[in-house]
């Protein structure tokens, strides 16, 4: 397996000179708030109990309601980079 030493050094420098980890944690905290707020405002829907995250690539959770579930469908808001996508599952 090959590693790019320059990118590893860039990552190390970012960790040492910025609040990259804290910023990412705040980003996830915001997404959790969004999930919780949607759950509160949409009582007919059932939400995945936690957010799935993959380092800094993306974060998502799933939700469905009885009508969607009956059809084998669900929804998944995905936060990726600077955009949010809503995906229909099924």
N, C-alpha and C positions, 0 to 999 in steps of 0.2 A: 504494500500500500504506500502510495506517495502522498506526502503532505507538502503544502506550500508554506515554507518557513516565513515568507514575507507576510502572508495573511495571518498566520499565528502570531507574529510579532505585532501586527496591527491590532489584533484582538486584545493582546496583552496590554498594549499601550492605551487602548480605549478603556479597558477596565481600570487602569491605574490613573487615567487623567480625566475621566468623565463619570457621571452617575448612571452609566449604561444599565447596570443591574437594577438599580432602584427605579429607573425610568421604565424598564420592562415590567417590573412588579406593579408599578402604578397603572400601566396599560392593562394588565390582567385584572387589577382591582376594578378599573372602570368597566371592563367587559363583564365582570361578575355582577357589578351594580346594574348594568343593563339587563342581564339575565333575570336578576331578582325583581327588578322593576316590571319587566314584562310579565313575569309570573304573577305578580301582585295585581296587575291590571288585566290579565287574561285568565280568570279563574277556570274557564272551561277547558284550558289546555293543560297538559301534563308535560313537565320539563325534565330533561336529563338532570340528575342531581348535581352534577359538577360540570365544569368547563374542561374540555380537552384542549391541551395546548402542546405545541411542538416547537420548543425553543422559541425563537422569535419569528418563525415562518408563518404560523397561523394559530388561531384559537377558535373553537366553536362549541356550541351546545345544540341539542336537538329538542324539539317539542312536537306535540301532536294533540289532537282533540278526538273525541269519539268518532266524529264523522270521517276524519282523515284516517284514523286507525282502522276503522271498518273496511276501508279501501286499501289498507296496507301502505298508507302514505304517512309522511311526516315532513317537518320543516327543519332546516338547519341554517341558522345564521353563522356565517364564517367571516371572521375578521382577519384579513390578510393584508399586511402592509398598511396602506392608507385607505383601504376600501372595505366595505362590508357587502357580502354577497348573500342572498337568500336562496337556498337550494331546496328544491322539492325532492324528498326521498321516496323511494318506492320502487 
